[in-house]
Amino acid sequence: MWIKLTQLILGLSILIVLHELGHFIPAKIFKTRVEKFFLFFDWKFALFKKKIGNTVYGIGWLPLGGYVKISGMVDESMDTEALNEPPQPWEFRAKPAWQRLIILTGGVLVNFILGYLIYVFVLFHYGEMYLPNDALTYGIWTNEAGKEIGLQNGDKIISVNGKVPDNFREAALEITLGQDGFIEVDRAGQVERIAITEAGITKLVETRGYADLIVPRMPYVVGGFSEGSAAEKAGLQINDSLIALNGHQMLFFDQYKDSIPKYAGQDITLTAMRAGNTVDIMLSVPQDSVIGIGLVQNLDRFYTLKTKEFTFGEAMSGAVKSTWDKLSSYVRQFKLIFNFNTGAYKEVGGFYTILQQYSDTWDWQRFWEFTAFLSLMLGFLNILPIPALDGGHVVFTLYEMVTGRKPSTKVLEYAQMVGFFLLLALLVFANGQDILRAIGKG
């Protein structure tokens, strides 16, 4: 947990500081006074602060974001007393609209550029390793939600919404976001077309089946045993490959998962391959049907993973695709949340949900990839036309540029207050969902 928490704080700190620099730098270029530059919020007090020139730099104690306070701008501080005086040359409100627009959009622009640059260096340094969709010779294993949609164990994905996925992970994401689309599968040599309906997506959300909707189908090779394992006591060994149950050929994990519960409290015979020889194991299935075998998880033991290395030029072009794919998939997820019929809004999470996306060991590649995704996500959210976000300020500035009239300070104040309470409500809702899920009521 501490490793995850450290990664979360580091990732958010990088994103917040660079986002605020996106506002700070153009403000300085246009000779606009910046009163404060803070990482995290300093409500009531700050952990650290130091004044350099006209700007106080500091670190707050409340890790919900950060901010730059620009003179002459209606912001979250609601400190508008000075706005009753005539505008001063160094104030934000005294600058031309085009300069204010650049200052306002600077943070979002940095988020998008940062996400892209991280993908460039991740591809250049680590390359890309993935499981090609066409390498799944055993097909897929799906959960109950997948079966409700119409998938079956052993299906081989041909296309999703007319797209032939190269990376197997792309197929799973496309199915989850592919409402009103279709899946084409090879089922025992026959091509089947399966509709992706709103009802199917709703079922996925209700059962949280999107996480393991489709996974590579794998032979049942023993990777370990749980404490008190009935299978271990019966004589199974690590690396045994199960091939039959009661004399009936069964090669895959999902077949045993479906079949063994039928024999609760009974004796069965498992046949396994061990060092090139077959062995029969007599086993008494416990009443709870748990025989205590851990499945070998190494995909590269059963499938050939693809590794692609990139020159720096290739990484630059490859990162364009990575950035677009991640941003567009997030936008589609965002749209899905607002389709209330699917219930996807119930899956919104807060800081704990974000925390769980980090590895519990320090994995730099995963850290940087998730930080890049967060940067794109924050850029998109910040440009939404919601008062109190950058996008809300941009809307008022564009209105001024089109009509030639500035909104009054009172209008800006009221809009800021509405936006603040909207964001507060969203923050409470998202983190409240985390709490409900943690206590088993979400």
ZAMARLO-206458 format. One line per field, with one value per residue (C-alpha): x, y, z; residue number from 1; residue in three letters. Coordinates in Angstrom, 1 decimal, padded with zeros to 4 digits. Last residue first. Layout:
BEGIN
east	[X, ...]
north	[Y, ...]
up	[Z, ...]
resi	[NUM, ...]
resn	[Ala, ...]
//
This chain:
BEGIN
east	[-021.4, -022.6, -019.6, -017.8, -015.0, -017.5, -019.4, -016.2, -015.0, -018.5, -018.2, -015.0, -016.7, -019.8, -017.9, -015.7, -018.6, -020.5, -017.4, -017.0, -020.6, -020.2, -017.2, -018.9, -021.9, -019.6, -017.4, -020.5, -021.8, -018.5, -018.2, -021.7, -020.9, -017.7, -019.7, -019.2, -017.0, -018.7, -017.1, -019.6, -017.2, -014.1, -016.2, -018.0, -014.6, -013.4, -016.5, -016.1, -012.4, -013.1, -015.4, -012.9, -010.2, -012.5, -014.4, -017.4, -017.8, -017.1, -014.9, -011.2, -010.2, -011.7, -009.8, -006.5, -006.9, -007.6, -004.6, -002.3, -003.8, -003.1, 000.6, 000.8, -000.5, 002.2, 004.9, 004.0, 003.6, 007.0, 008.6, 007.3, 007.8, 005.8, 002.2, 001.5, -000.7, -004.3, -005.5, -004.5, -006.8, -009.8, -008.8, -008.6, -012.1, -014.3, -017.0, -018.4, -022.0, -022.0, -022.0, -025.6, -026.3, -029.5, -027.8, -025.9, -023.7, -021.1, -020.9, -020.0, -017.0, -016.0, -016.0, -013.9, -011.5, -011.2, -010.6, -007.8, -006.1, -006.2, -005.2, -002.2, -001.1, -001.5, 000.6, 003.1, 003.8, 004.8, 007.3, 008.4, 009.1, 011.4, 013.1, 013.7, 011.1, 011.2, 008.2, 007.8, 005.1, 004.1, 004.0, 001.4, 001.4, 004.4, 004.4, 001.2, 002.8, -000.1, 000.3, -003.0, -003.1, -004.8, -006.8, -009.5, -012.4, -015.7, -017.2, -018.1, -014.5, -013.7, -012.0, -009.1, -007.7, -004.8, -004.0, -000.5, 000.4, 004.1, 006.0, 007.5, 004.0, 000.9, -002.2, -005.3, -007.7, -009.9, -012.9, -014.3, -017.5, -018.4, -018.8, -018.7, -020.8, -018.5, -015.6, -017.2, -017.3, -013.9, -012.5, -013.6, -012.4, -008.9, -008.5, -007.5, -010.4, -010.5, -013.0, -011.5, -012.9, -011.5, -008.8, -005.7, -004.4, -000.8, 001.4, 003.9, 003.6, 002.6, -000.7, -000.6, -004.0, -002.7, -001.8, -005.2, -007.0, -005.1, -004.5, -002.9, -003.4, -001.3, 001.0, 001.4, -000.5, -001.1, -004.7, -004.3, -005.1, -007.9, -006.7, -009.0, -012.3, -014.7, -012.2, -012.3, -015.6, -017.5, -018.3, -021.6, -023.9, -021.5, -021.3, -025.1, -025.7, -023.3, -025.4, -028.6, -027.2, -026.5, -023.3, -024.6, -022.8, -021.9, -020.7, -018.1, -017.9, -014.6, -015.3, -016.5, -014.6, -015.9, -017.4, -018.4, -021.0, -021.9, -024.8, -022.6, -018.9, -017.2, -016.8, -016.2, -013.6, -011.8, -011.6, -010.5, -007.7, -006.3, -005.7, -003.4, -003.9, -007.6, -009.6, -012.1, -015.6, -017.3, -015.1, -013.3, -012.1, -012.2, -011.6, -014.3, -013.0, -015.3, -018.5, -019.6, -023.3, -023.7, -024.9, -021.9, -019.7, -021.4, -020.9, -017.2, -015.2, -012.3, -010.8, -009.4, -007.0, -004.9, -004.8, -002.0, -004.4, -005.1, -001.4, -000.3, 001.7, 005.2, 006.0, 009.3, 010.8, 013.0, 011.6, 008.0, 008.1, 009.9, 007.3, 004.4, 005.7, 005.9, 002.3, 001.0, 003.1, 001.8, -001.8, -001.4, 000.7, -002.1, -004.6, -002.4, -001.9, -005.6, -006.3, -003.0, -003.5, -007.1, -006.0, -003.5, -006.2, -008.6, -006.2, -004.8, -006.3, -008.4, -005.2, -003.7, -000.2, -001.6, -004.0, -007.7, -009.8, -010.9, -013.8, -011.7, -009.6, -012.4, -012.8, -011.0, -013.3, -010.3, -011.6, -010.9, -012.0, -008.9, -007.2, -004.0, -003.3, -003.5, -001.8, -003.3, -003.0, -004.9, -006.7, -003.6, -004.6, -001.4, -000.3, 003.2, 004.5, 005.6, 004.6, 004.9, 005.8, 009.5, 010.2, 008.0, 008.5, 006.0, 006.0, 003.5, 000.8, -002.0, -005.8, -006.5, -003.1, -004.2, -001.8, 001.3, 001.0, 002.0, 000.7, 000.5, 001.1, 001.4, 000.7, 003.7, 002.5, 005.5, 004.8, 001.2, 002.4, 004.7, 002.3, -000.7, 001.2, 003.3, 000.1, -000.3, 003.4, 003.1, -000.2, 001.0, 004.3, 002.7, -000.2, 002.4, 004.5, 001.6, 000.1, 003.5, 004.1, 000.6, 001.1, 004.4, 002.9, 000.0]
north	[-000.4, -001.9, -004.1, -001.9, -001.0, -000.6, 002.0, 003.8, 004.0, 005.2, 007.9, 009.0, 009.5, 011.1, 013.5, 014.6, 015.0, 017.1, 019.3, 019.8, 020.9, 023.1, 024.8, 025.2, 027.0, 029.3, 030.1, 030.8, 033.2, 035.0, 035.3, 036.7, 039.2, 040.2, 041.1, 039.2, 041.1, 042.3, 042.1, 039.5, 036.8, 037.5, 038.0, 034.7, 033.1, 034.4, 033.2, 029.7, 029.6, 030.2, 027.2, 025.1, 025.9, 024.5, 026.7, 026.8, 023.6, 023.8, 020.6, 021.6, 020.4, 016.9, 016.3, 017.5, 015.5, 012.3, 012.9, 013.4, 010.4, 008.3, 009.5, 008.8, 005.3, 004.6, 006.2, 004.0, 000.8, 001.3, 002.3, -000.8, -000.4, -003.3, -003.0, -001.8, 001.3, 001.1, 000.6, 004.2, 005.6, 003.7, 004.9, 008.5, 008.5, 006.0, 006.0, 002.5, 003.5, 005.9, 002.8, 002.1, 001.1, 003.1, 006.2, 006.8, 009.5, 007.0, 005.6, 009.1, 009.2, 005.7, 006.9, 009.9, 007.6, 005.3, 008.4, 009.6, 006.3, 005.5, 009.1, 009.1, 005.6, 006.4, 009.6, 007.7, 005.4, 008.4, 009.7, 006.1, 005.5, 008.5, 007.5, 004.0, 001.5, -002.1, -004.4, -007.5, -010.0, -012.7, -016.3, -018.2, -021.1, -020.5, -016.8, -016.3, -017.2, -017.4, -021.1, -021.8, -022.2, -025.4, -025.6, -028.2, -025.8, -027.7, -026.3, -029.8, -030.9, -033.1, -036.3, -037.0, -040.0, -039.0, -040.7, -040.1, -039.7, -039.5, -036.8, -035.2, -035.2, -035.1, -035.3, -037.4, -036.4, -039.2, -038.1, -038.9, -037.1, -034.4, -031.8, -033.5, -031.0, -028.2, -029.9, -029.3, -025.6, -024.7, -027.9, -026.8, -023.2, -024.5, -026.2, -029.6, -031.9, -035.4, -037.6, -040.4, -039.2, -035.8, -035.5, -033.5, -031.7, -030.5, -031.1, -028.2, -028.2, -031.6, -033.5, -036.1, -036.2, -033.9, -031.3, -031.5, -031.2, -028.0, -027.3, -023.9, -023.0, -024.8, -023.7, -023.3, -026.4, -026.4, -026.2, -025.2, -021.5, -019.6, -016.0, -013.6, -012.1, -010.3, -010.3, -006.7, -005.9, -008.3, -005.8, -007.8, -004.7, -003.1, -006.1, -006.7, -003.1, -003.6, -006.6, -004.7, -001.9, -004.4, -005.8, -008.2, -011.4, -012.6, -016.2, -017.5, -021.3, -023.2, -024.3, -020.8, -018.1, -014.9, -011.6, -009.1, -006.4, -002.8, -001.2, -000.5, -001.1, 000.3, -003.0, -004.9, -002.4, -002.7, -006.5, -006.4, -003.9, -006.2, -008.9, -006.5, -006.6, -006.0, -006.5, -003.6, -004.2, -003.4, -006.0, -008.5, -012.1, -013.1, -016.8, -018.5, -021.3, -020.4, -018.9, -015.3, -014.5, -011.3, -013.3, -015.6, -012.5, -011.5, -015.1, -014.9, -015.6, -017.8, -017.1, -019.0, -021.9, -020.7, -017.2, -015.8, -013.9, -011.4, -010.7, -010.7, -007.7, -006.3, -002.7, -001.0, -000.2, 002.8, 004.2, 003.2, 004.6, 007.7, 008.6, 007.6, 010.1, 012.8, 012.3, 012.5, 015.6, 017.3, 016.6, 017.8, 020.8, 021.9, 021.6, 023.8, 026.5, 026.8, 029.6, 031.5, 031.3, 032.5, 035.4, 036.5, 036.3, 038.3, 041.2, 041.7, 044.0, 041.2, 039.2, 042.0, 043.6, 046.7, 047.4, 047.2, 049.9, 048.8, 046.6, 043.6, 044.0, 042.6, 039.5, 036.9, 034.0, 031.7, 029.4, 032.0, 035.3, 036.8, 040.1, 038.8, 035.2, 032.5, 029.3, 026.1, 022.6, 019.4, 017.4, 016.7, 019.0, 019.9, 022.7, 023.1, 026.5, 029.3, 032.9, 035.1, 038.8, 038.3, 035.0, 034.3, 031.0, 028.4, 025.0, 022.8, 025.4, 026.7, 027.4, 025.8, 025.3, 023.2, 020.9, 022.1, 025.9, 028.9, 032.1, 035.8, 035.5, 039.0, 039.1, 040.2, 038.4, 036.0, 035.6, 034.5, 032.3, 030.5, 030.2, 028.6, 025.7, 025.7, 024.8, 021.7, 020.8, 021.1, 019.2, 016.3, 015.7, 015.9, 013.6, 010.9, 011.3, 011.1, 008.1, 006.3, 006.9, 005.6, 002.4, 001.7, 002.4, 000.0]
up	[-003.8, -000.5, 000.2, 002.8, 000.3, -002.5, -000.5, 000.4, -003.2, -004.3, -001.7, -003.3, -006.7, -005.2, -002.8, -005.7, -008.0, -005.4, -004.8, -008.6, -008.9, -005.8, -007.3, -010.7, -009.2, -007.1, -010.2, -012.2, -009.5, -009.4, -013.2, -013.4, -010.6, -012.4, -015.4, -018.7, -021.1, -024.3, -027.8, -028.8, -030.3, -028.2, -025.0, -025.5, -026.2, -022.8, -021.0, -022.6, -021.7, -018.1, -018.0, -019.8, -017.2, -014.6, -012.1, -014.4, -016.5, -020.2, -020.2, -020.8, -017.4, -017.8, -021.1, -019.7, -016.6, -018.6, -020.9, -017.8, -016.1, -019.2, -019.2, -015.5, -016.1, -018.7, -016.5, -013.5, -015.5, -017.0, -013.7, -011.9, -008.1, -006.6, -005.5, -009.1, -009.5, -010.7, -007.1, -006.2, -008.9, -007.4, -003.9, -005.2, -006.6, -008.4, -011.0, -011.4, -010.4, -013.4, -015.7, -014.8, -018.4, -018.6, -017.2, -020.4, -018.9, -017.8, -021.3, -022.6, -020.2, -021.3, -024.9, -024.0, -022.2, -025.3, -027.4, -025.1, -024.9, -028.6, -029.6, -027.3, -028.2, -031.9, -031.6, -029.5, -032.4, -034.5, -032.0, -031.1, -034.7, -034.8, -031.6, -033.0, -031.7, -030.6, -031.0, -028.9, -029.7, -027.2, -028.4, -026.4, -024.0, -021.7, -022.8, -020.9, -017.6, -015.1, -014.0, -012.2, -008.4, -007.3, -004.0, -004.6, -003.8, -004.4, -001.1, -000.1, -000.7, -003.8, -002.8, -005.2, -007.0, -009.2, -012.4, -014.0, -017.7, -018.6, -020.4, -017.3, -015.7, -017.8, -015.6, -015.2, -012.4, -010.9, -008.9, -005.4, -004.3, -001.7, -004.4, -007.9, -009.8, -008.5, -010.5, -014.0, -014.6, -013.2, -014.7, -018.2, -017.6, -016.8, -020.2, -021.4, -020.5, -022.0, -020.2, -018.1, -014.8, -015.5, -018.2, -019.3, -016.2, -016.7, -013.7, -013.3, -009.5, -008.2, -007.7, -005.0, -003.3, -000.5, -003.2, -004.7, -001.4, -000.7, 003.0, 002.2, -001.4, -004.1, -006.9, -010.6, -011.8, -015.5, -016.6, -020.3, -021.0, -022.6, -023.0, -021.1, -022.1, -019.8, -017.0, -015.9, -017.7, -015.5, -012.9, -012.4, -012.8, -015.4, -017.6, -017.4, -018.4, -021.4, -022.4, -022.1, -024.2, -026.9, -028.4, -031.1, -031.8, -035.3, -035.6, -038.1, -038.1, -037.5, -034.0, -033.1, -035.0, -033.7, -035.0, -032.4, -032.9, -032.2, -030.4, -027.4, -028.3, -025.2, -023.4, -026.7, -027.8, -024.4, -024.7, -028.3, -027.6, -025.0, -027.7, -029.6, -033.4, -033.3, -036.6, -036.6, -037.9, -034.6, -033.0, -035.3, -035.5, -031.8, -031.3, -029.3, -027.0, -024.1, -025.4, -026.1, -026.4, -024.4, -021.4, -021.8, -021.5, -018.3, -017.0, -017.6, -020.8, -021.7, -025.1, -028.1, -027.8, -030.8, -029.4, -031.5, -033.8, -031.0, -030.7, -027.0, -026.2, -025.7, -026.7, -026.6, -023.2, -023.9, -027.2, -026.5, -022.9, -024.2, -026.8, -024.5, -021.9, -024.6, -025.6, -022.1, -021.5, -024.6, -023.7, -020.1, -021.2, -023.5, -020.6, -018.4, -021.1, -022.0, -019.6, -020.2, -024.0, -023.7, -021.5, -024.2, -026.9, -024.7, -024.4, -020.8, -018.2, -016.6, -015.9, -013.9, -014.5, -016.2, -013.3, -013.6, -011.9, -008.4, -007.6, -008.7, -005.6, -003.5, -005.6, -003.5, -004.5, -003.9, -006.6, -009.3, -010.6, -012.2, -011.5, -010.1, -011.0, -008.2, -009.5, -008.3, -006.9, -006.7, -004.0, -001.8, 001.2, 003.1, 000.8, -000.8, -001.6, -004.0, -003.1, -006.2, -006.4, -006.3, -004.6, -001.6, 000.2, 001.4, 003.0, 004.8, 004.2, 006.4, 006.6, 003.2, 001.5, -001.5, -003.2, -005.2, -005.0, -007.1, -005.7, -006.6, -010.4, -011.9, -015.7, -017.8, -020.9, -020.7, -017.0, -017.6, -020.4, -017.9, -015.0, -016.8, -018.3, -015.1, -013.3, -015.4, -014.9, -011.1, -011.0, -013.2, -011.5, -008.0, -009.1, -010.2, -007.2, -004.8, -006.5, -006.8, -003.0, -002.2, -004.3, -002.6, 000.8, 000.0]
resi	[442, 441, 440, 439, 438, 437, 436, 435, 434, 433, 432, 431, 430, 429, 428, 427, 426, 425, 424, 423, 422, 421, 420, 419, 418, 417, 416, 415, 414, 413, 412, 411, 410, 409, 408, 407, 406, 405, 404, 403, 402, 401, 400, 399, 398, 397, 396, 395, 394, 393, 392, 391, 390, 389, 388, 387, 386, 385, 384, 383, 382, 381, 380, 379, 378, 377, 376, 375, 374, 373, 372, 371, 370, 369, 368, 367, 366, 365, 364, 363, 362, 361, 360, 359, 358, 357, 356, 355, 354, 353, 352, 351, 350, 349, 348, 347, 346, 345, 344, 343, 342, 341, 340, 339, 338, 337, 336, 335, 334, 333, 332, 331, 330, 329, 328, 327, 326, 325, 324, 323, 322, 321, 320, 319, 318, 317, 316, 315, 314, 313, 312, 311, 310, 309, 308, 307, 306, 305, 304, 303, 302, 301, 300, 299, 298, 297, 296, 295, 294, 293, 292, 291, 290, 289, 288, 287, 286, 285, 284, 283, 282, 281, 280, 279, 278, 277, 276, 275, 274, 273, 272, 271, 270, 269, 268, 267, 266, 265, 264, 263, 262, 261, 260, 259, 258, 257, 256, 255, 254, 253, 252, 251, 250, 249, 248, 247, 246, 245, 244, 243, 242, 241, 240, 239, 238, 237, 236, 235, 234, 233, 232, 231, 230, 229, 228, 227, 226, 225, 224, 223, 222, 221, 220, 219, 218, 217, 216, 215, 214, 213, 212, 211, 210, 209, 208, 207, 206, 205, 204, 203, 202, 201, 200, 199, 198, 197, 196, 195, 194, 193, 192, 191, 190, 189, 188, 187, 186, 185, 184, 183, 182, 181, 180, 179, 178, 177, 176, 175, 174, 173, 172, 171, 170, 169, 168, 167, 166, 165, 164, 163, 162, 161, 160, 159, 158, 157, 156, 155, 154, 153, 152, 151, 150, 149, 148, 147, 146, 145, 144, 143, 142, 141, 140, 139, 138, 137, 136, 135, 134, 133, 132, 131, 130, 129, 128, 127, 126, 125, 124, 123, 122, 121, 120, 119, 118, 117, 116, 115, 114, 113, 112, 111, 110, 109, 108, 107, 106, 105, 104, 103, 102, 101, 100, 99, 98, 97, 96, 95, 94, 93, 92, 91, 90, 89, 88, 87, 86, 85, 84, 83, 82, 81, 80, 79, 78, 77, 76, 75, 74, 73, 72, 71, 70, 69, 68, 67, 66, 65, 64, 63, 62, 61, 60, 59, 58, 57, 56, 55, 54, 53, 52, 51, 50, 49, 48, 47, 46, 45, 44, 43, 42, 41, 40, 39, 38, 37, 36, 35, 34, 33, 32, 31, 30, 29, 28, 27, 26, 25, 24, 23, 22, 21, 20, 19, 18, 17, 16, 15, 14, 13, 12, 11, 10, 9, 8, 7, 6, 5, 4, 3, 2, 1]
resn	[Gly, Lys, Gly, Ile, Ala, Arg, Leu, Ile, Asp, Gln, Gly, Asn, Ala, Phe, Val, Leu, Leu, Ala, Leu, Leu, Leu, Phe, Phe, Gly, Val, Met, Gln, Ala, Tyr, Glu, Leu, Val, Lys, Thr, Ser, Pro, Lys, Arg, Gly, Thr, Val, Met, Glu, Tyr, Leu, Thr, Phe, Val, Val, His, Gly, Gly, Asp, Leu, Ala, Pro, Ile, Pro, Leu, Ile, Asn, Leu, Phe, Gly, Leu, Met, Leu, Ser, Leu, Phe, Ala, Thr, Phe, Glu, Trp, Phe, Arg, Gln, Trp, Asp, Trp, Thr, Asp, Ser, Tyr, Gln, Gln, Leu, Ile, Thr, Tyr, Phe, Gly, Gly, Val, Glu, Lys, Tyr, Ala, Gly, Thr, Asn, Phe, Asn, Phe, Ile, Leu, Lys, Phe, Gln, Arg, Val, Tyr, Ser, Ser, Leu, Lys, Asp, Trp, Thr, Ser, Lys, Val, Ala, Gly, Ser, Met, Ala, Glu, Gly, Phe, Thr, Phe, Glu, Lys, Thr, Lys, Leu, Thr, Tyr, Phe, Arg, Asp, Leu, Asn, Gln, Val, Leu, Gly, Ile, Gly, Ile, Val, Ser, Asp, Gln, Pro, Val, Ser, Leu, Met, Ile, Asp, Val, Thr, Asn, Gly, Ala, Arg, Met, Ala, Thr, Leu, Thr, Ile, Asp, Gln, Gly, Ala, Tyr, Lys, Pro, Ile, Ser, Asp, Lys, Tyr, Gln, Asp, Phe, Phe, Leu, Met, Gln, His, Gly, Asn, Leu, Ala, Ile, Leu, Ser, Asp, Asn, Ile, Gln, Leu, Gly, Ala, Lys, Glu, Ala, Ala, Ser, Gly, Glu, Ser, Phe, Gly, Gly, Val, Val, Tyr, Pro, Met, Arg, Pro, Val, Ile, Leu, Asp, Ala, Tyr, Gly, Arg, Thr, Glu, Val, Leu, Lys, Thr, Ile, Gly, Ala, Glu, Thr, Ile, Ala, Ile, Arg, Glu, Val, Gln, Gly, Ala, Arg, Asp, Val, Glu, Ile, Phe, Gly, Asp, Gln, Gly, Leu, Thr, Ile, Glu, Leu, Ala, Ala, Glu, Arg, Phe, Asn, Asp, Pro, Val, Lys, Gly, Asn, Val, Ser, Ile, Ile, Lys, Asp, Gly, Asn, Gln, Leu, Gly, Ile, Glu, Lys, Gly, Ala, Glu, Asn, Thr, Trp, Ile, Gly, Tyr, Thr, Leu, Ala, Asp, Asn, Pro, Leu, Tyr, Met, Glu, Gly, Tyr, His, Phe, Leu, Val, Phe, Val, Tyr, Ile, Leu, Tyr, Gly, Leu, Ile, Phe, Asn, Val, Leu, Val, Gly, Gly, Thr, Leu, Ile, Ile, Leu, Arg, Gln, Trp, Ala, Pro, Lys, Ala, Arg, Phe, Glu, Trp, Pro, Gln, Pro, Pro, Glu, Asn, Leu, Ala, Glu, Thr, Asp, Met, Ser, Glu, Asp, Val, Met, Gly, Ser, Ile, Lys, Val, Tyr, Gly, Gly, Leu, Pro, Leu, Trp, Gly, Ile, Gly, Tyr, Val, Thr, Asn, Gly, Ile, Lys, Lys, Lys, Phe, Leu, Ala, Phe, Lys, Trp, Asp, Phe, Phe, Leu, Phe, Phe, Lys, Glu, Val, Arg, Thr, Lys, Phe, Ile, Lys, Ala, Pro, Ile, Phe, His, Gly, Leu, Glu, His, Leu, Val, Ile, Leu, Ile, Ser, Leu, Gly, Leu, Ile, Leu, Gln, Thr, Leu, Lys, Ile, Trp, Met]
//
